[in-house]
Amino acid sequence: MKSVIVIASLLLASLLPGLQVQSQTPVIDTGRIDGVMYRIIIPENWNHNLVMYAHGYMSPDVQNTPQFFHNPRSDQGMQPFLERGFAVARSAYRKTGWALVEAVDDTEALRIYFFDTYGKPDTCFITGHS
């Protein structure tokens, strides 16, 4: 009887949208959406909230390479959020320089990807710097 209840509970949980099992190990998801680099970090103590981090202006002379975007210094800046259990998602944007439209579009594409891949968080915040 107990196994039937456990199986039914797991089946029900899998059918409820946005209900996710808390991460047991940190997740680092990197890749490209429509050619644009992204980085998602979900800490093991994920509180089911998401911070979308928008970087500021980057000189058009900067080569936005994977080595530049995926570096320990950038992750270190996300630590105040990660230590408090927030997942963090950030986009490199498709171009450098004045890229306001691209920043909005690429950040929204990343938000949709996160929701589709990891489930809808309880709250989604956006912050950044310039």
C-alpha positions in Angstrom: 0.0 0.0 0.0 2.8 2.4 0.9 4.5 1.8 -2.5 1.2 2.7 -4.3 0.9 5.9 -2.4 4.5 6.8 -3.2 4.1 6.1 -6.9 0.8 8.0 -7.0 2.5 11.0 -5.3 5.4 11.0 -7.7 3.0 10.7 -10.7 0.9 13.6 -9.4 4.0 15.7 -8.7 5.2 15.1 -12.3 1.9 16.4 -13.6 1.8 19.6 -11.7 3.5 22.5 -13.7 6.2 24.4 -11.9 6.6 21.9 -9.1 10.2 20.9 -9.1 12.2 18.7 -6.8 14.8 20.8 -5.0 18.3 20.4 -6.5 20.6 18.1 -4.6 23.7 19.2 -6.5 24.5 22.6 -8.0 23.6 23.0 -11.7 25.7 25.0 -14.2 24.0 25.1 -17.5 25.8 26.9 -20.4 25.0 27.0 -24.0 23.6 29.2 -26.7 20.1 30.3 -27.5 19.8 31.5 -31.2 23.6 31.8 -31.1 23.7 33.9 -27.9 25.8 32.5 -25.0 24.0 32.0 -21.7 24.9 30.8 -18.2 22.6 29.5 -15.6 23.7 28.5 -12.1 21.3 26.8 -9.7 22.7 26.3 -6.2 22.0 23.1 -4.2 20.0 25.1 -1.7 17.7 26.6 -4.5 14.8 28.5 -3.0 12.9 28.3 -6.2 13.4 31.9 -7.1 15.3 33.2 -10.1 17.5 36.3 -10.6 17.9 37.3 -14.2 21.2 39.2 -14.3 21.6 41.8 -17.0 25.2 43.0 -17.6 25.7 46.6 -18.6 27.4 48.3 -21.5 30.4 46.5 -23.1 32.7 48.4 -25.4 32.2 47.3 -29.0 36.0 46.5 -29.0 35.5 43.7 -26.4 35.6 40.2 -27.9 32.7 38.5 -26.2 34.2 35.0 -26.3 33.3 32.0 -24.1 36.5 32.5 -22.2 35.4 36.1 -21.4 31.8 35.3 -20.6 32.2 32.0 -18.6 34.9 33.0 -16.1 35.3 32.6 -12.4 35.2 36.4 -11.8 31.7 36.7 -13.3 30.5 33.8 -11.2 32.0 35.4 -8.1 29.8 38.4 -8.6 26.8 36.2 -8.5 27.7 34.7 -5.1 25.5 37.0 -3.0 22.4 35.6 -4.9 23.6 32.0 -5.0 24.5 31.9 -1.3 20.9 33.0 -0.5 19.5 30.2 -2.6 18.6 32.1 -5.8 19.2 30.6 -9.2 21.0 33.1 -11.5 20.6 33.3 -15.3 22.6 35.7 -17.5 22.9 36.3 -21.2 26.0 37.6 -23.1 23.7 39.4 -25.6 24.1 39.0 -29.3 26.2 42.2 -29.7 28.4 44.5 -27.6 28.2 48.3 -27.5 24.8 50.0 -27.2 22.6 46.9 -27.2 19.4 47.7 -25.3 17.0 46.0 -27.6 19.2 42.9 -27.9 19.6 42.8 -24.1 15.8 42.8 -23.6 15.2 40.2 -26.3 18.1 37.9 -25.3 17.2 38.1 -21.6 13.6 37.2 -22.3 14.6 34.3 -24.5 16.8 33.0 -21.6 13.9 33.5 -19.1 11.6 31.4 -21.3 14.4 28.7 -21.7 14.8 28.6 -17.9 11.0 28.2 -17.3 10.8 25.5 -20.0 13.8 23.6 -18.7 13.7 24.0 -14.9 10.0 24.9 -14.2 8.5 28.3 -13.4 10.2 29.7 -10.3 8.1 31.2 -7.4 9.4 34.6 -8.3 11.6 36.0 -11.1 13.7 39.1 -10.4 15.8 41.1 -12.8 18.9 43.1 -11.7 22.2 44.1 -13.2 24.8 46.8 -13.6 26.0 49.3 -16.1 
